[in-house]
Amino acid sequence: SVGKGADGVERWVQVSLQVREVNLYHFNSTVTVAVTAEFQCSFFELVADGPVDPEWYMSHTWGEPWRHTTACLAQHRRDRRYGEDKGIWICATANNQHELATAVTSDPTKSAFYPAMTGAARGAVTVIGESGMLFSRVWCAFEAHEAIALGGERPYLYDALTPLATTDGDIEVVRIYDGLLENEYSYGKSEA
C-alpha cells in the first residue's frame, strides 16, 4: 500500500491483508496506480483489447471486500445471462486514477460517471455490501435516483444485490431485480 513516512514522503508500506479483506481501496493503491503509472491511463485501457460499450453500470462503495462484489457480479451475470464479452462499467478500473480531476466534478451530470451510467445498454446494478455503507453515500443515492429515472424514459433496469457471508465462509447473494429474468418470462405459459 502507498503511505507517507514520518518525513511526509510517499512510499510503499507493507500491509498484511487476508484475501477476504481486500477492497478496492487496497487494489487501487497497490495494483491499479502502480501498473498504470508509466502510461498514465486507466486499468481498463491497459488490459483491454479495445473499447467496450458497457451493458451495465455498477454502483458500489470501495470499502466492501472485493470478493463480495465479484460474487454479486458473477451472480448477476448468471441471472441476467450475459457473457464475459459484455462490459460492466466499474469506476475503479474505467477511470484514469492519475487524472481524477477530469473524471470527478462538482456537477455529477458532468462527471465521467454520468455518461457511463446513462450509456449503459441494459441498466445499473447496485452492490449494496454487508455493511450497508452504500446508503450513507450521497453519490450512490444519486446513482440510484438517476437509474430509476432512466427506467421511466427507456428500457433501463435497476438491480440491487448484496452478499451474505455464510457460517462456512461461502457467500450467498441476495438479489432484487427490476422486472423478470429471461427464464421467468415463459414461466406458466403453455406451449401452443
Residue, then its C-alpha position, 0 to 999 in steps of 0.5 A: s500500500v502507498g503511505k507517507g513516512a514520518d518525513g511526509v514522503e510517499r512510499w510503499v508500506q507493507v500491509s498484511l491483508q487476508v484475501r477476504e479483506v481486500n477492497l478496492y481501496h487496497f487494489n487501487s493503491t497497490v495494483t491499479v496506480a502502480v501498473t498504470a503509472e508509466f502510461q498514465c491511463s486507466f486499468f481498463e485501457l491497459v488490459a483491454d483489447g479495445p473499447v467496450d460499450p458497457e451493458w451495465y453500470m455498477s454502483h458500489t462503495w470501495g470499502e466492501p471486500w472485493r470478493h463480495t462484489t465479484a460474487c454479486l457480479a458473477q451472480h448477476r451475470r448468471d441471472r441476467r445471462y450475459g457473457e464475459d464479452k459484455g462490459i460492466w462499467i466499474c469506476a475503479t478500473a474505467n477511470n484514469q486514477h492519475e487524472l481524477a480531476t477530469a473524471v470527478t466534478s462538482d456537477p455529477t451530470k458532468s462527471a465521467f460517471y454520468p455518461a457511463m451510467t446513462g450509456a449503459a445498454r441494459g441498466a445499473v446494478t447496485v452492490i449494496g455490501e454487508s455493511g450497508m455503507l452504500f446508503s450513507r453515500v450521497w453519490c450512490a443515492f444519486e446513482a440510484h435516483e438517476a437509474i430509476a429515472l432512466g427506467g421511466e424514459r427507456p428500457y433501463l433496469y435497476d438491480a440491487l444485490t448484496p452478499l451474505a457471508t455464510t457460517d462456512g465462509d461461502i457467500e450467498v447473494v441476495r438479489i432484487y431485480d427490476g422486472l423478470l429474468e429471461n427464464e421467468y418470462s415463459y414461466g406458466k405459459s403453455e406451449a401452443 
